């Protein structure tokens, strides 16, 4: 027969694990938001790169710095956009790795919560039969 103290301890443990799961799910949602932002920016920068590739060597290129358009060398603009694309691609890979890790933790936490719930139910069922 299960003691009420043991049952309370299991329920406390269940609550802690549920809070941990909730935290992991919030981190996953945050990861998705950041990933979406980088994906949009990457697409925009790839479009800019295609546009820059269409220009002639002597074309005027301007960069918006605050409220001012500043003339920029085409090669420099090209290099900057490529660096941004490289950076965003690396960030997306890092976010994918983090997301995979978070999803594994989430699945593990769900499994442990399920096992804990089954233990509590079996203890309660044993208690009610007595």
N, CA, C and O atoms as a printed pandas DataFrame, in Angstrom:
     atom_number atom_name residue_name chain_id  residue_number  x_coord  y_coord  z_coord
0              1         N          UNK        A               1    0.836   -1.179    0.000
1              2        CA          UNK        A               1    0.000    0.000    0.000
2              3         C          UNK        A               1    0.887    1.251    0.000
3              4         O          UNK        A               1    1.872    1.323    0.735
4              5         N          UNK        A               2    0.530    2.218   -0.821
5              6        CA          UNK        A               2    1.326    3.432   -0.957
6              7         C          UNK        A               2    0.985    4.423    0.144
7              8         O          UNK        A               2   -0.179    4.612    0.495
8              9         N          UNK        A               3    2.002    5.037    0.668
9             10        CA          UNK        A               3    1.773    6.036    1.705
10            11         C          UNK        A               3    1.376    7.359    1.049
11            12         O          UNK        A               3    1.801    7.646   -0.070
12            13         N          UNK        A               4    0.565    8.165    1.736
13            14        CA          UNK        A               4    0.172    9.465    1.187
14            15         C          UNK        A               4    1.385   10.370    0.926
15            16         O          UNK        A               4    1.372   11.177   -0.003
16            17         N          UNK        A               5    2.429   10.232    1.750
17            18        CA          UNK        A               5    3.633   11.049    1.564
18            19         C          UNK        A               5    4.328   10.686    0.252
19            20         O          UNK        A               5    4.792   11.566   -0.473
20            21         N          UNK        A               6    4.399    9.389   -0.049
21            22        CA          UNK        A               6    5.035    8.950   -1.287
22            23         C          UNK        A               6    4.237    9.442   -2.496
23            24         O          UNK        A               6    4.810    9.840   -3.510
24            25         N          UNK        A               7    2.930    9.409   -2.376
25            26        CA          UNK        A               7    2.060    9.873   -3.458
26            27         C          UNK        A               7    2.232   11.379   -3.684
27            28         O          UNK        A               7    2.283   11.843   -4.824
28            29         N          UNK        A               8    2.320   12.138   -2.581
29            30        CA          UNK        A               8    2.527   13.591   -2.692
30            31         C          UNK        A               8    3.874   13.898   -3.346
31            32         O          UNK        A               8    3.989   14.816   -4.159
32            33         N          UNK        A               9    4.883   13.118   -2.979
33            34        CA          UNK        A               9    6.222   13.304   -3.552
34            35         C          UNK        A               9    6.199   13.053   -5.066
35            36         O          UNK        A               9    6.803   13.803   -5.833
36            37         N          UNK        A              10    5.502   12.000   -5.484
37            38        CA          UNK        A              10    5.390   11.697   -6.913
38            39         C          UNK        A              10    4.644   12.810   -7.642
39            40         O          UNK        A              10    5.003   13.173   -8.763
40            41         N          UNK        A              11    3.599   13.355   -7.004
41            42        CA          UNK        A              11    2.833   14.428   -7.634
42            43         C          UNK        A              11    3.669   15.708   -7.748
43            44         O          UNK        A              11    3.561   16.435   -8.735
44            45         N          UNK        A              12    4.499   15.979   -6.741
45            46        CA          UNK        A              12    5.409   17.129   -6.793
46            47         C          UNK        A              12    6.414   16.953   -7.935
47            48         O          UNK        A              12    6.699   17.883   -8.689
48            49         N          UNK        A              13    6.936   15.738   -8.035
49            50        CA          UNK        A              13    7.885   15.418   -9.105
50            51         C          UNK        A              13    7.213   15.592  -10.470
51            52         O          UNK        A              13    7.823   16.110  -11.405
52            53         N          UNK        A              14    5.967   15.162  -10.577
53            54        CA          UNK        A              14    5.202   15.306  -11.814
54            55         C          UNK        A              14    5.028   16.785  -12.175
55            56         O          UNK        A              14    5.174   17.167  -13.337
56            57         N          UNK        A              15    4.721   17.596  -11.194
57            58        CA          UNK        A              15    4.532   19.027  -11.416
58            59         C          UNK        A              15    5.838   19.684  -11.892
59            60         O          UNK        A              15    5.826   20.523  -12.794
60            61         N          UNK        A              16    6.944   19.299  -11.285
61            62        CA          UNK        A              16    8.258   19.832  -11.677
62            63         C          UNK        A              16    8.571   19.470  -13.122
63            64         O          UNK        A              16    9.014   20.310  -13.906
64            65         N          UNK        A              17    8.333   18.207  -13.462
65            66        CA          UNK        A              17    8.608   17.758  -14.832
66            67         C          UNK        A              17    7.678   18.449  -15.829
67            68         O          UNK        A              17    8.094   18.762  -16.944
68            69         N          UNK        A              18    6.445   18.686  -15.445
69            70        CA          UNK        A              18    5.496   19.383  -16.330
70            71         C          UNK        A              18    5.959   20.827  -16.564
71            72         O          UNK        A              18    5.855   21.345  -17.676
72            73         N          UNK        A              19    6.468   21.464  -15.514
73            74        CA          UNK        A              19    6.997   22.826  -15.672
74            75         C          UNK        A              19    8.214   22.844  -16.582
75            76         O          UNK        A              19    8.370   23.744  -17.407
76            77         N          UNK        A              20    9.086   21.834  -16.426
77            78        CA          UNK        A              20   10.254   21.722  -17.298
78            79         C          UNK        A              20    9.825   21.547  -18.757
79            80         O          UNK        A              20   10.396   22.163  -19.657
80            81         N          UNK        A              21    8.821   20.709  -18.980
81            82        CA          UNK        A              21    8.311   20.476  -20.326
82            83         C          UNK        A              21    7.758   21.775  -20.914
83            84         O          UNK        A              21    7.986   22.081  -22.084
84            85         N          UNK        A              22    7.043   22.519  -20.109
85            86        CA          UNK        A              22    6.480   23.789  -20.552
86            87         C          UNK        A              22    7.599   24.758  -20.964
87            88         O          UNK        A              22    7.491   25.444  -21.980
88            89         N          UNK        A              23    8.663   24.804  -20.173
89            90        CA          UNK        A              23    9.810   25.667  -20.481
90            91         C          UNK        A              23   10.456   25.255  -21.810
91            92         O          UNK        A              23   10.812   26.105  -22.627
92            93         N          UNK        A              24   10.600   23.954  -22.012
93            94        CA          UNK        A              24   11.201   23.452  -23.249
94            95         C          UNK        A              24   10.325   23.836  -24.447
95            96         O          UNK        A              24   10.834   24.230  -25.496
96            97         N          UNK        A              25    9.004   23.716  -24.279
97            98        CA          UNK        A              25    8.091   24.061  -25.372
98            99         C          UNK        A              25    8.157   25.551  -25.706
99           100         O          UNK        A              25    8.044   25.932  -26.871
100          101         N          UNK        A              26    8.340   26.393  -24.688
101          102        CA          UNK        A              26    8.497   27.834  -24.933
102          103         C          UNK        A              26    9.789   28.094  -25.701
103          104         O          UNK        A              26    9.821   28.926  -26.608
104          105         N          UNK        A              27   10.865   27.372  -25.333
105          106        CA          UNK        A              27   12.141   27.527  -26.045
106          107         C          UNK        A              27   12.008   27.095  -27.505
107          108         O          UNK        A              27   12.594   27.712  -28.394
108          109         N          UNK        A              28   11.243   26.040  -27.747
109          110        CA          UNK        A              28   11.027   25.567  -29.115
110          111         C          UNK        A              28   10.267   26.625  -29.918
111          112         O          UNK        A              28   10.606   26.899  -31.070
112          113         N          UNK        A              29    9.245   27.214  -29.308
113          114        CA          UNK        A              29    8.473   28.258  -29.992
114          115         C          UNK        A              29    9.353   29.468  -30.311
115          116         O          UNK        A              29    9.257   30.048  -31.392
116          117         N          UNK        A              30   10.211   29.841  -29.355
117          118        CA          UNK        A              30   11.121   30.971  -29.556
118          119         C          UNK        A              30   12.095   30.656  -30.698
119          120         O          UNK        A              30   12.389   31.513  -31.532
120          121         N          UNK        A              31   12.585   29.424  -30.720
121          122        CA          UNK        A              31   13.501   28.988  -31.769
122          123         C          UNK        A              31   12.826   29.106  -33.138
123          124         O          UNK        A              31   13.444   29.564  -34.099
124          125         N          UNK        A              32   11.553   28.692  -33.226
125          126        CA          UNK        A              32   10.820   28.771  -34.483
126          127         C          UNK        A              32   10.675   30.222  -34.941
127          128         O          UNK        A              32   10.796   30.511  -36.132
128          129         N          UNK        A              33   10.417   31.134  -34.000
129          130        CA          UNK        A              33   10.280   32.548  -34.350
130          131         C          UNK        A              33   11.585   33.107  -34.912
131          132         O          UNK        A              33   11.585   33.772  -35.947
132          133         N          UNK        A              34   12.687   32.837  -34.231
133          134        CA          UNK        A              34   13.989   33.341  -34.671
134          135         C          UNK        A              34   14.352   32.729  -36.020
135          136         O          UNK        A              34   14.873   33.409  -36.904
136          137         N          UNK        A              35   14.070   31.438  -36.164
137          138        CA          UNK        A              35   14.370   30.740  -37.409
138          139         C          UNK        A              35   13.589   31.348  -38.571
139          140         O          UNK        A              35   14.120   31.516  -39.669
140          141         N          UNK        A              36   12.332   31.672  -38.317
141          142        CA          UNK        A              36   11.485   32.281  -39.350
142          143         C          UNK        A              36   12.065   33.634  -39.775
143          144         O          UNK        A              36   12.105   33.951  -40.964
144          145         N          UNK        A              37   12.514   34.426  -38.799
145          146        CA          UNK        A              37   13.099   35.737  -39.079
146          147         C          UNK        A              37   14.346   35.595  -39.952
147          148         O          UNK        A              37   14.508   36.324  -40.930
148          149         N          UNK        A              38   15.230   34.654  -39.596
149          150        CA          UNK        A              38   16.453   34.451  -40.378
150          151         C          UNK        A              38   16.142   33.925  -41.779
151          152         O          UNK        A              38   16.812   34.296  -42.743
152          153         N          UNK        A              39   15.144   33.074  -41.893
153          154        CA          UNK        A              39   14.777   32.529  -43.196
154          155         C          UNK        A              39   14.294   33.646  -44.121
155          156         O          UNK        A              39   14.653   33.679  -45.298
156          157         N          UNK        A              40   13.485   34.555  -43.592
157          158        CA          UNK        A              40   12.988   35.690  -44.379
158          159         C          UNK        A              40   14.152   36.587  -44.793
159          160         O          UNK        A              40   14.247   36.991  -45.952
160          161         N          UNK        A              41   15.032   36.895  -43.848
161          162        CA          UNK        A              41   16.180   37.758  -44.147
162          163         C          UNK        A              41   17.113   37.108  -45.170
163          164         O          UNK        A              41   17.664   37.783  -46.039
164          165         N          UNK        A              42   17.281   35.797  -45.056
165          166        CA          UNK        A              42   18.136   35.085  -46.008
166          167         C          UNK        A              42   17.557   35.195  -47.414
167          168         O          UNK        A              42   18.283   35.455  -48.374
168          169         N          UNK        A              43   16.261   34.999  -47.529
169          170        CA          UNK        A              43   15.600   35.122  -48.834
170          171         C          UNK        A              43   15.764   36.516  -49.413
171          172         O          UNK        A              43   16.038   36.667  -50.603
172          173         N          UNK        A              44   15.598   37.536  -48.581
173          174        CA          UNK        A              44   15.761   38.922  -49.032
174          175         C          UNK        A              44   17.185   39.175  -49.517
175          176         O          UNK        A              44   17.392   39.801  -50.556
176          177         N          UNK        A              45   18.162   38.686  -48.761
177          178        CA          UNK        A              45   19.558   38.902  -49.132
178          179         C          UNK        A              45   19.937   38.143  -50.398
179          180         O          UNK        A              45   20.734   38.636  -51.196
180          181         N          UNK        A              46   19.379   36.955  -50.593
181          182        CA          UNK        A              46   19.641   36.209  -51.826
182          183         C          UNK        A              46   19.063   36.951  -53.027
183          184         O          UNK        A              46   19.648   36.957  -54.110
184          185         N          UNK        A              47   17.907   37.575  -52.819
185          186        CA          UNK        A              47   17.300   38.380  -53.875
186          187         C          UNK        A              47   18.174   39.597  -54.198
187          188         O          UNK        A              47   18.366   39.931  -55.368
188          189         N          UNK        A              48   18.700   40.254  -53.169
189          190        CA          UNK        A              48   19.595   41.401  -53.361
190          191         C          UNK        A              48   20.843   40.957  -54.129
191          192         O          UNK        A              48   21.299   41.657  -55.034
192          193         N          UNK        A              49   21.388   39.809  -53.773
193          194        CA          UNK        A              49   22.582   39.302  -54.453
194          195         C          UNK        A              49   22.303   39.069  -55.939
195          196         O          UNK        A              49   23.135   39.393  -56.787
196          197         N          UNK        A              50   21.144   38.512  -56.250
197          198        CA          UNK        A              50   20.779   38.299  -57.662
198          199         C          UNK        A              50   20.690   39.634  -58.397
199          200         O          UNK        A              50   21.141   39.762  -59.535
200          201         N          UNK        A              51   20.105   40.623  -57.731
201          202        CA          UNK        A              51   19.998   41.951  -58.338
202          203         C          UNK        A              51   21.376   42.564  -58.556
203          204         O          UNK        A              51   21.631   43.160  -59.602
204          205         N          UNK        A              52   22.264   42.423  -57.578
205          206        CA          UNK        A              52   23.615   42.972  -57.707
206          207         C          UNK        A              52   24.379   42.294  -58.843
207          208         O          UNK        A              52   25.172   42.932  -59.536
208          209         N          UNK        A              53   24.133   40.991  -59.027
209          210        CA          UNK        A              53   24.819   40.251  -60.095
210          211         C          UNK        A              53   24.387   40.727  -61.483
211          212         O          UNK        A              53   25.123   40.556  -62.454
212          213         N          UNK        A              54   23.199   41.322  -61.578
213          214        CA          UNK        A              54   22.701   41.809  -62.863
214          215         C          UNK        A              54   23.310   43.156  -63.268
215          216         O          UNK        A              54   23.250   43.549  -64.433
216          217         N          UNK        A              55   23.896   43.853  -62.291
217          218        CA          UNK        A              55   24.413   45.197  -62.547
218          219         C          UNK        A              55   25.739   45.176  -63.305
219          220         O          UNK        A              55   26.502   44.213  -63.225
220          221         N          UNK        A              56   25.997   46.258  -64.043
221          222        CA          UNK        A              56   27.288   46.450  -64.708
222          223         C          UNK        A              56   28.305   46.895  -63.668
223          224         O          UNK        A              56   27.944   47.371  -62.592
224          225         N          UNK        A              57   29.591   46.732  -64.007
225          226        CA          UNK        A              57   30.668   47.106  -63.094
226          227         C          UNK        A              57   30.620   48.579  -62.694
227          228         O          UNK        A              57   30.979   48.931  -61.571
228          229         N          UNK        A              58   30.179   49.433  -63.607
229          230        CA          UNK        A              58   30.201   50.875  -63.346
230          231         C          UNK        A              58   28.883   51.400  -62.782
231          232         O          UNK        A              58   28.694   52.612  -62.683
232          233         N          UNK        A              59   27.979   50.507  -62.414
233          234        CA          UNK        A              59   26.675   50.925  -61.879
234          235         C          UNK        A              59   26.836   51.557  -60.501
235          236         O          UNK        A              59   27.734   51.202  -59.738
236          237         N          UNK        A              60   25.954   52.494  -60.202
237          238        CA          UNK        A              60   25.958   53.137  -58.892
238          239         C          UNK        A              60   25.152   52.282  -57.916
239          240         O          UNK        A              60   24.026   51.882  -58.210
240          241         N          UNK        A              61   25.736   52.011  -56.760
241          242        CA          UNK        A              61   25.072   51.238  -55.713
242          243         C          UNK        A              61   25.058   52.105  -54.460
243          244         O          UNK        A              61   26.066   52.713  -54.099
244          245         N          UNK        A              62   23.906   52.154  -53.805
245          246        CA          UNK        A              62   23.770   52.957  -52.596
246          247         C          UNK        A              62   23.339   52.078  -51.428
247          248         O          UNK        A              62   22.572   51.126  -51.578
248          249         N          UNK        A              63   23.855   52.432  -50.278
249          250        CA          UNK        A              63   23.525   51.706  -49.052
250          251         C          UNK        A              63   22.801   52.671  -48.129
251          252         O          UNK        A              63   23.230   53.810  -47.942
252          253         N          UNK        A              64   21.699   52.203  -47.555
253          254        CA          UNK        A              64   20.933   53.030  -46.637
254          255         C          UNK        A              64   21.553   52.940  -45.244
255          256         O          UNK        A              64   21.582   51.873  -44.631
256          257         N          UNK        A              65   22.050   54.080  -44.754
257          258        CA          UNK        A              65   22.620   54.148  -43.410
258          259         C          UNK        A              65   21.817   55.205  -42.665
259          260         O          UNK        A              65   21.987   56.404  -42.884
260          261         N          UNK        A              66   20.952   54.746  -41.791
261          262        CA          UNK        A              66   20.042   55.674  -41.114
262          263         C          UNK        A              66   19.120   56.287  -42.151
263          264         O          UNK        A              66   18.526   55.566  -42.952
264          265         N          UNK        A              67   18.991   57.608  -42.151
265          266        CA          UNK        A              67   18.118   58.256  -43.132
266          267         C          UNK        A              67   18.849   58.640  -44.428
267          268         O          UNK        A              67   18.258   59.283  -45.295
268          269         N          UNK        A              68   20.119   58.255  -44.570
269          270        CA          UNK        A              68   20.948   58.718  -45.680
270          271         C          UNK        A              68   21.339   57.564  -46.603
271          272         O          UNK        A              68   21.664   56.472  -46.137
272          273         N          UNK        A              69   21.305   57.812  -47.915
273          274        CA          UNK        A              69   21.828   56.858  -48.886
274          275         C          UNK        A              69   23.283   57.206  -49.159
275          276         O          UNK        A              69   23.593   58.329  -49.555
276          277         N          UNK        A              70   24.172   56.249  -48.948
277          278        CA          UNK        A              70   25.602   56.456  -49.130
278          279         C          UNK        A              70   26.064   55.597  -50.301
279          280         O          UNK        A              70   25.749   54.410  -50.383
280          281         N          UNK        A              71   26.827   56.227  -51.216
281          282        CA          UNK        A              71   27.332   55.500  -52.376
282          283         C          UNK        A              71   28.318   54.427  -51.911
283          284         O          UNK        A              71   29.137   54.651  -51.020
284          285         N          UNK        A              72   28.212   53.247  -52.548
285          286        CA          UNK        A              72   29.063   52.124  -52.153
286          287         C          UNK        A              72   29.597   51.446  -53.405
287          288         O          UNK        A              72   28.927   51.405  -54.437
288          289         N          UNK        A              73   30.788   50.924  -53.303
289          290        CA          UNK        A              73   31.410   50.194  -54.399
290          291         C          UNK        A              73   30.635   48.889  -54.626
291          292         O          UNK        A              73   30.241   48.231  -53.663
292          293         N          UNK        A              74   30.414   48.513  -55.886
293          294        CA          UNK        A              74   29.653   47.301  -56.216
294          295         C          UNK        A              74   30.304   46.053  -55.628
295          296         O          UNK        A              74   29.609   45.192  -55.088
296          297         N          UNK        A              75   31.612   45.946  -55.724
297          298        CA          UNK        A              75   32.318   44.771  -55.189
298          299         C          UNK        A              75   32.155   44.693  -53.670
299          300         O          UNK        A              75   31.973   43.608  -53.116
300          301         N          UNK        A              76   32.220   45.846  -53.000
301          302        CA          UNK        A              76   32.048   45.881  -51.550
302          303         C          UNK        A              76   30.622   45.481  -51.158
303          304         O          UNK        A              76   30.417   44.733  -50.202
304          305         N          UNK        A              77   29.644   45.991  -51.910
305          306        CA          UNK        A              77   28.243   45.640  -51.640
306          307         C          UNK        A              77   28.029   44.147  -51.831
307          308         O          UNK        A              77   27.361   43.495  -51.029
308          309         N          UNK        A              78   28.600   43.617  -52.898
309          310        CA          UNK        A              78   28.504   42.179  -53.186
310          311         C          UNK        A              78   29.106   41.357  -52.049
311          312         O          UNK        A              78   28.506   40.384  -51.592
312          313         N          UNK        A              79   30.292   41.753  -51.596
313          314        CA          UNK        A              79   30.974   41.033  -50.515
314          315         C          UNK        A              79   30.168   41.098  -49.225
315          316         O          UNK        A              79   30.060   40.101  -48.512
316          317         N          UNK        A              80   29.597   42.272  -48.918
317          318        CA          UNK        A              80   28.791   42.413  -47.696
318          319         C          UNK        A              80   27.564   41.513  -47.715
319          320         O          UNK        A              80   27.240   40.868  -46.719
320          321         N          UNK        A              81   26.889   41.477  -48.851
321          322        CA          UNK        A              81   25.684   40.648  -48.964
322          323         C          UNK        A              81   26.051   39.170  -48.845
323          324         O          UNK        A              81   25.346   38.402  -48.191
324          325         N          UNK        A              82   27.145   38.777  -49.473
325          326        CA          UNK        A              82   27.585   37.375  -49.373
326          327         C          UNK        A              82   27.929   36.998  -47.927
327          328         O          UNK        A              82   27.608   35.900  -47.472
328          329         N          UNK        A              83   28.582   37.917  -47.212
329          330        CA          UNK        A              83   28.906   37.660  -45.801
330          331         C          UNK        A              83   27.638   37.508  -44.975
331          332         O          UNK        A              83   27.555   36.637  -44.109
332          333         N          UNK        A              84   26.652   38.358  -45.244
333          334        CA          UNK        A              84   25.374   38.259  -44.514
334          335         C          UNK        A              84   24.688   36.927  -44.794
335          336         O          UNK        A              84   24.153   36.291  -43.886
336          337         N          UNK        A              85   24.709   36.515  -46.047
337          338        CA          UNK        A              85   24.094   35.231  -46.425
338          339         C          UNK        A              85   24.816   34.084  -45.718
339          340         O          UNK        A              85   24.180   33.164  -45.204
340          341         N          UNK        A              86   26.127   34.144  -45.697
341          342        CA          UNK        A              86   26.929   33.110  -45.031
342          343         C          UNK        A              86   26.595   33.061  -43.536
343          344         O          UNK        A              86   26.406   31.988  -42.964
344          345         N          UNK        A              87   26.527   34.247  -42.916
345          346        CA          UNK        A              87   26.208   34.328  -41.484
346          347         C          UNK        A              87   24.821   33.758  -41.194
347          348         O          UNK        A              87   24.649   32.969  -40.265
348          349         N          UNK        A              88   23.829   34.165  -41.997
349          350        CA          UNK        A              88   22.454   33.699  -41.753
350          351         C          UNK        A              88   22.321   32.195  -41.981
351          352         O          UNK        A              88   21.589   31.518  -41.260
352          353         N          UNK        A              89   23.020   31.680  -42.970
353          354        CA          UNK        A              89   22.993   30.232  -43.218
354          355         C          UNK        A              89   23.583   29.479  -42.037
355          356         O          UNK        A              89   23.056   28.444  -41.629
356          357         N          UNK        A              90   24.683   29.999  -41.485
357          358        CA          UNK        A              90   25.301   29.363  -40.317
358          359         C          UNK        A              90   24.367   29.434  -39.105
359          360         O          UNK        A              90   24.257   28.473  -38.343
360          361         N          UNK        A              91   23.700   30.569  -38.934
361          362        CA          UNK        A              91   22.751   30.713  -37.815
362          363         C          UNK        A              91   21.584   29.743  -37.966
363          364         O          UNK        A              91   21.138   29.154  -36.981
364          365         N          UNK        A              92   21.090   29.573  -39.180
365          366        CA          UNK        A              92   19.988   28.631  -39.412
366          367         C          UNK        A              92   20.420   27.203  -39.086
367          368         O          UNK        A              92   19.643   26.436  -38.516
368          369         N          UNK        A              93   21.647   26.842  -39.442
369          370        CA          UNK        A              93   22.153   25.502  -39.106
370          371         C          UNK        A              93   22.239   25.334  -37.591
371          372         O          UNK        A              93   21.872   24.291  -37.050
372          373         N          UNK        A              94   22.729   26.376  -36.914
373          374        CA          UNK        A              94   22.846   26.322  -35.459
374          375         C          UNK        A              94   21.456   26.196  -34.819
375          376         O          UNK        A              94   21.266   25.431  -33.873
376          377         N          UNK        A              95   20.497   26.953  -35.343
377          378        CA          UNK        A              95   19.135   26.888  -34.810
378          379         C          UNK        A              95   18.511   25.516  -35.049
379          380         O          UNK        A              95   17.773   25.012  -34.202
380          381         N          UNK        A              96   18.805   24.912  -36.198
381          382        CA          UNK        A              96   18.292   23.565  -36.484
382          383         C          UNK        A              96   18.841   22.550  -35.487
383          384         O          UNK        A              96   18.114   21.686  -34.996
384          385         N          UNK        A              97   20.134   22.666  -35.195
385          386        CA          UNK        A              97   20.769   21.761  -34.235
386          387         C          UNK        A              97   20.143   21.948  -32.849
387          388         O          UNK        A              97   19.840   20.975  -32.157
388          389         N          UNK        A              98   19.957   23.206  -32.458
389          390        CA          UNK        A              98   19.348   23.506  -31.158
390          391         C          UNK        A              98   17.928   22.969  -31.101
391          392         O          UNK        A              98   17.511   22.398  -30.094
392          393         N          UNK        A              99   17.187   23.155  -32.188
393          394        CA          UNK        A              99   15.799   22.679  -32.243
394          395         C          UNK        A              99   15.738   21.158  -32.101
395          396         O          UNK        A              99   14.883   20.627  -31.394
396          397         N          UNK        A             100   16.637   20.479  -32.768
397          398        CA          UNK        A             100   16.681   19.020  -32.689
398          399         C          UNK        A             100   16.947   18.577  -31.244
399          400         O          UNK        A             100   16.313   17.648  -30.744
400          401         N          UNK        A             101   17.879   19.245  -30.594
401          402        CA          UNK        A             101   18.207   18.947  -29.201
402          403         C          UNK        A             101   17.004   19.195  -28.292
403          404         O          UNK        A             101   16.696   18.381  -27.421
404          405         N          UNK        A             102   16.325   20.332  -28.504
405          406        CA          UNK        A             102   15.154   20.658  -27.683
406          407         C          UNK        A             102   14.031   19.647  -27.889
407          408         O          UNK        A             102   13.348   19.272  -26.936
408          409         N          UNK        A             103   13.838   19.204  -29.132
409          410        CA          UNK        A             103   12.788   18.225  -29.403
410          411         C          UNK        A             103   13.097   16.882  -28.749
411          412         O          UNK        A             103   12.191   16.196  -28.277
412          413         N          UNK        A             104   14.380   16.506  -28.722
413          414        CA          UNK        A             104   14.766   15.265  -28.036
414          415         C          UNK        A             104   14.497   15.387  -26.537
415          416         O          UNK        A             104   13.984   14.456  -25.918
416          417         N          UNK        A             105   14.846   16.543  -25.954
417          418        CA          UNK        A             105   14.578   16.769  -24.532
418          419         C          UNK        A             105   13.082   16.743  -24.258
419          420         O          UNK        A             105   12.639   16.196  -23.247
420          421         N          UNK        A             106   12.301   17.336  -25.163
421          422        CA          UNK        A             106   10.845   17.360  -24.999
422          423         C          UNK        A             106   10.276   15.940  -25.006
423          424         O          UNK        A             106    9.441   15.601  -24.167
424          425         N          UNK        A             107   10.720   15.121  -25.939
425          426        CA          UNK        A             107   10.235   13.738  -26.017
426          427         C          UNK        A             107   10.622   12.945  -24.776
427          428         O          UNK        A             107    9.823   12.172  -24.248
428          429         N          UNK        A             108   11.850   13.142  -24.317
429          430        CA          UNK        A             108   12.321   12.465  -23.112
430          431         C          UNK        A             108   11.480   12.878  -21.902
431          432         O          UNK        A             108   11.083   12.039  -21.094
432          433         N          UNK        A             109   11.219   14.172  -21.791
433          434        CA          UNK        A             109   10.429   14.691  -20.667
434          435         C          UNK        A             109    9.006   14.142  -20.717
435          436         O          UNK        A             109    8.442   13.776  -19.686
436          437         N          UNK        A             110    8.429   14.084  -21.913
437          438        CA          UNK        A             110    7.070   13.535  -22.066
438          439         C          UNK        A             110    7.021   12.074  -21.618
439          440         O          UNK        A             110    6.090   11.648  -20.934
440          441         N          UNK        A             111    8.047   11.316  -22.019
441          442        CA          UNK        A             111    8.095    9.898  -21.628
442          443         C          UNK        A             111    8.164    9.756  -20.110
443          444         O          UNK        A             111    7.455    8.938  -19.522
444          445         N          UNK        A             112    9.025   10.559  -19.480
445          446        CA          UNK        A             112    9.161   10.448  -18.020
446          447         C          UNK        A             112    7.875   10.893  -17.319
447          448         O          UNK        A             112    7.511   10.333  -16.285
448          449         N          UNK        A             113    7.189   11.892  -17.869
449          450        CA          UNK        A             113    5.911   12.337  -17.286
450          451         C          UNK        A             113    4.877   11.227  -17.410
451          452         O          UNK        A             113    4.130   10.963  -16.467
452          453         N          UNK        A             114    4.831   10.579  -18.565
453          454        CA          UNK        A             114    3.869    9.501  -18.783
454          455         C          UNK        A             114    4.110    8.348  -17.804
455          456         O          UNK        A             114    3.166    7.808  -17.227
456          457         N          UNK        A             115    5.375    7.978  -17.624
457          458        CA          UNK        A             115    5.706    6.896  -16.686
458          459         C          UNK        A             115    5.326    7.278  -15.255
459          460         O          UNK        A             115    4.818    6.454  -14.495
460          461         N          UNK        A             116    5.577    8.525  -14.905
461          462        CA          UNK        A             116    5.242    9.008  -13.571
462          463         C          UNK        A             116    3.732    9.004  -13.351
463          464         O          UNK        A             116    3.254    8.624  -12.282
464          465         N          UNK        A             117    2.987    9.430  -14.370
465          466        CA          UNK        A             117    1.522    9.423  -14.265
466          467         C          UNK        A             117    1.005    7.995  -14.088
467          468         O          UNK        A             117    0.078    7.756  -13.313
468          469         N          UNK        A             118    1.606    7.054  -14.807
469          470        CA          UNK        A             118    1.189    5.653  -14.674
470          471         C          UNK        A             118    1.486    5.119  -13.279
471          472         O          UNK        A             118    0.687    4.374  -12.711
472          473         N          UNK        A             119    2.637    5.500  -12.727
473          474        CA          UNK        A             119    2.966    5.079  -11.353
474          475         C          UNK        A             119    1.967    5.641  -10.356
475          476         O          UNK        A             119    1.501    4.933   -9.463
476          477         N          UNK        A             120    1.642    6.908  -10.513
477          478        CA          UNK        A             120    0.678    7.546   -9.604
478          479         C          UNK        A             120   -0.681    6.867   -9.720
479          480         O          UNK        A             120   -1.325    6.598   -8.706
480          481         N          UNK        A             121   -1.123    6.588  -10.941
481          482        CA          UNK        A             121   -2.416    5.933  -11.141
482          483         C          UNK        A             121   -2.436    4.534  -10.531
483          484         O          UNK        A             121   -3.422    4.124   -9.919
484          485         N          UNK        A             122   -1.329    3.807  -10.708
485          486        CA          UNK        A             122   -1.294    2.455  -10.144
486          487         C          UNK        A             122   -1.286    2.510   -8.614
487          488         O          UNK        A             122   -1.900    1.666   -7.960
488          489         N          UNK        A             123   -0.591    3.499   -8.041
489          490        CA          UNK        A             123   -0.599    3.657   -6.584
490          491         C          UNK        A             123   -1.992    4.029   -6.092
491          492         O          UNK        A             123   -2.459    3.516   -5.075
492          493         N          UNK        A             124   -2.648    4.923   -6.819
493          494        CA          UNK        A             124   -3.998    5.320   -6.421
494          495         C          UNK        A             124   -4.986    4.166   -6.577
495          496         O          UNK        A             124   -5.894    4.013   -5.760
496          497         N          UNK        A             125   -4.817    3.358   -7.613
497          498        CA          UNK        A             125   -5.701    2.209   -7.828
498          499         C          UNK        A             125   -5.492    1.178   -6.709
499          500         O          UNK        A             125   -6.450    0.589   -6.208
500          501         N          UNK        A             126   -4.237    0.973   -6.329
501          502        CA          UNK        A             126   -3.933    0.049   -5.244
502          503         C          UNK        A             126   -4.496    0.567   -3.933
503          504         O          UNK        A             126   -4.953   -0.216   -3.100
504          505         N          UNK        A             127   -4.470    1.838   -3.748
505          506        CA          UNK        A             127   -4.971    2.480   -2.536
506          507         C          UNK        A             127   -6.490    2.360   -2.444
507          508         O          UNK        A             127   -7.029    2.128   -1.362
508          509         N          UNK        A             128   -7.187    2.517   -3.581
509          510        CA          UNK        A             128   -8.644    2.470   -3.560
510          511         C          UNK        A             128   -9.157    1.050   -3.383
511          512         O          UNK        A             128  -10.275    0.859   -2.906
512          513         N          UNK        A             129   -8.357    0.039   -3.760
513          514        CA          UNK        A             129   -8.768   -1.362   -3.587
514          515         C          UNK        A             129   -8.650   -1.772   -2.124
515          516         O          UNK        A             129   -9.351   -2.672   -1.661
516          517         N          UNK        A             130   -7.761   -1.106   -1.408
517          518        CA          UNK        A             130   -7.510   -1.505   -0.019
518          519         C          UNK        A             130   -8.618   -1.071    0.909
519          520         O          UNK        A             130   -8.555   -1.332    2.111
